[in-house]
Amino acid sequence: MKNDYKINEISKLYGIGVDSLRYYEKLGLLVPRRDDNGYRLYSLQDIYKLNIIRDLRELDFTMPQIKSYLDQQSVENTLELLHTEQEMIKERVAKLETTQRIIQSRIKVLTDAQQIQTGIFSIKTYPDRPCLQLNTRITRDEEMDYAIKKLHQKHKSHILDLGNQLYGASVSLEELKLGLRDVFNSVFFIFDPAEAGKIDYDYILPAGDYLSFYYRGNYRQSHEKMLEVVAHANEKGLRILGDPFEIYEIDNRDTIITEQFLTEIQLRICDAEL
C-alpha cells in the first residue's frame, strides 16, 4: 500500500472533485505535502481525515464544525461527536418513517380509488368533519390550483404533505340552478374527525347524511354532474341542506391524464319529513 497519493487519485477514490480537495486544503482541513515537481501528495493521515469529513458532511455538519472537531480531536470530543451523530441519525430515521407512512397512505388511497365505481348514487353518513377553508371565487382550473396553494401556505404548519391532503371545493346551489357554470366559492382541506384536536380548524362539514356520486375525467363535466346529483335528490324526495361540493380523489397531483381524474360530488341531505 502506498503512503502518498496524488490529488487525482484521491479525487477518483473518494468521488470528490479536485476543487473540493483544494477547498479543504484552503480551510486547513487537509495539509498535503508537495513533491519535487510541486504536485500535492496526500498522506494516509489525510485520507483518514477525508473519511471523517465525508461522514460528517453526509450528516450536514458545517465546514467550521468539522474543522473545529479535527483541530481539537480527543476522546472526549469524539464521544461528544458520536452522541451528536447518534441523535441526528435518530431524527433522520424518524423523518424517514414519517415519509414511509405518508407514501404507504397515498398508495392505499390511489389503489382504493382505482377500484371505485363511478356513476352510482349512494348515501354516506359522516360525523362532523373539521376543515380549513378559503372563501374565494374560482372560475378556472389555474385559479383552483392557486387557491389550494394559498390555503396551504396559510396553514402549512398543519399540512406537512399537500400531495396527500384531501381537499374539496364548493359551489352555490342557487347559482348552479341559475345555470352559472364552473364557478366555485370556496376551497377547503378536509381532516379526519380524530384530528380535530390537533388543528385550529375554521370550518366544519356538519355531521349527517350526504348523497355521493363519483365521476372520472375532466372537470368540464362538473356542472352537469352536480345538476344530476341535485335532480336525483329531488327525485328521491330528499331535502337538500347545503351547497354541493367536489372532493378531488385523483387529480393533477397524481396524473396528467385527465381521463384518470376521480372526483366525488357530495350533497348534504335528509328525509323530506325531517
N, C-alpha and C positions, 0 to 999 in steps of 0.2 A: 504493500500500500504506500502510495506517495505521501510525502509530508507537505508538499506545496502544490497548489492548483492555480491555474491562470483564470482570469475573470470570465472568459468564455466557457471554460469547463464548469465553473461554479454556476454560471447562468443556466447552462443546459441541464446540469444535475438537479437544480432546485426549481427550474421553471421560473426563475426570477430575472427580470430584464437587467441588462447591463447598467442602464440608467439608475435603477433602484439600488443596485450594489454600490454605485458611486455615491448615491444619496446617503446610504447608510454610513459610508466612509466619511462623508462630509459632516454627518451628525456625531461622528466619533464612536459609532457602534461597532464598526469594524476598522482594523488598522493593518491592512495588508502591507507587506514589505515590497520593495522593488528589486528586480533583478538587474543585472549589468546593463540591460537594454532599456530599463525604465518600465518594464511591464509589471503589473501588480501580481503578487503571489500571495494566495490566501493559505493560511496555515490550518491545521486541524482544529486549533482553538477558534479560528474564525468560523469554521464550519459548525462547530458546537454552538457558537453564538447565533449563527443563522438558523439553526434548529429552534432555538428559543424565540428569535424574532418572528419566524414563520408561525409558530404555535400561538404566540401572543397576538399577532396580527389577526389570525383567524378568530380570536375571541374579542376582536375590536378594541384591543388596547391601543392607546395613542403612542406615537413615537417617543414623546417625552417620558411617558410611564415606562416604556421598555428601556430607555436609556438610564432612567433612574435606578431601575432594578439591576441592570448589568453593571452599573458603576458602584453599586452598594451590595453586591451579591454576598449573601451569608446564609447560614442555615435558617436563622430567624426570618430573614426576608424571603427566603424560598418557601418556608412554611406559610408565611402570610400570603404570598403569591398563589400557592396551591389552594389555600382556603378560598381566596378570591375567585380563582378559576372554577373551583367546585360550585360556588354559588351562581356564577354566571352560566355554567352548564345546566344547573337545575332550572334556571329561568328559561333557557333555550328549550329544554325538554318540555317544560310546562307550555310554552308557546306552540311547540310542535304538536303536543297532544291536543291543544285547543284547535289548531288548524286541522288536525286529523278528524276531530269531531265535526267541524264545520263541513269538511269535504264529504264525510260519511252521510251527514244530514242532507246535503244537496243531492248526492247520488240517490238517496231514497226518495226525495221529493220528485226528482226528474223521472226516476224509474216508475214510481206510482202514477205520475201524471201521464205517462205514455199509455197506461192501461185504462185511463178514464174514458168512458163512453160519452160522446157528445150528442147534442140534440134531444136530450131526455130531461124532462122536468122532474124535480124531486123536492122534498121539503126537509130542511135540516134544522135542528134545534141547537141553539148555542146559549152559553152563559154570556154575561157581559164581556165584551172584548175590548180591552184597552187599546187606544190608538194615539199616535202623534199625527196631527193634521195640519195641512196648509190650505187655507181658503184662497183660491185664485182661479181666474178664468183661463181655461186652456182650450185652444181651438186647433192645434196641430200636434203631431207626434213629437216634433222637436221641442215644443213648449212643455209637453209632458215630461220628457227627459230632463229638461232644465228644472222643472218644478220638483221632481224627485231629488235631484242633486241639491237643490236649495234646501229642501226639507232635511235631507241627510246632513248637510253642513250645519244646520241649526241644532241637530240632535245627535251629532256623531259620537258623543260620549256614550249614548245608549245603543247605537247601531255600529258595531265593530265590523260587520261584514255586510255591505249593501247587497252584494250578489246573492246572499242567502235570505234577505229580508223580504217577507211577504208584504205587498203593498197593493193599494186599490185606488180607484178614482170614482167620484160620484157625479151624477147629472141631476138636473132639476126635473122632477116628474112633470111639472106644468110646462116647462119649455119643451120637453120631449113630446108631450101631447100636441103642442102647437106646431110641431114639425121642425123645431130648431135642431140641426144635425151636428153631431160631433163636437158638442160644447160641454166641457166638464167644469164643475165649480169647486172642486177640492181634490186633493190627493192626501192619502194617509197611509202610514205604516201600521200594520195590524200585529199585535202581540198576543201570545198565549195568555189566557187569564192567570196562569200561575206566575207570570212575570209582572203582574200589576204592581206588586210591592217594590219592584226593582227600578221602575221608570216613573218619571214625573209626567204621566200622560195627560193630555188636554182634551181628549175626545173619547167617547165610548160608542161602540156599536151595541145597542141595547140587547139584553137577553131576549130570547123568543124564537119564533119560527121564521125561517127565511126560505122563500122559493128560490131554487137554484137551477141554473141552466149553463151548460158548458158549450163552447164552440171553438173550433180551430180555424186558423187562418188570419188574414189581415184584419185590421181594425175598422176598415170601411164597412164591415158588417154590423158594427156596434149598434147603430141607430135602429136598424130593423130588428136585430136580436132583442134589444131592450123592449121594443114595442111588442114583440112576441111574448115576452115574459109578462108584461103588463096585461096583455089581452088574455093570456092563459089564467092569470089570477082572477080577472073579471069573469071569465067563462066558468071557473070553478066556484064562484061566489065567495071569493076570499077578499077580505078587507085589506087594502094597502095602507101601511103605517109609516111609510117614509119614501125617500128618493131611492131609485135603483142605483147600484154601483157595480163596477167591474173589479175583479181580483185577477192579477196577472200571474198565472202559474208558470207558464213558459213564455219568455219574451226575448228581446234582443240582448239580454244578459247571457242567454244560453245558445242562441242560434241566429243566423242571418237569413234562414229560410223561413219566410213568413207563414208558409203552409204548416209549419211545425208549432207556431204560436198556439198556446192554450189559454183561453180566457174564461173565467166563470162570472156570470151575472148573478147577483143576489138581490132579492127584494123582500123586505120585512113585511110579513102578512099575519093575519089571524082570521079565525072564522068570522063570517059576517055577523053572527048573532052576538059576538062578544063586544 
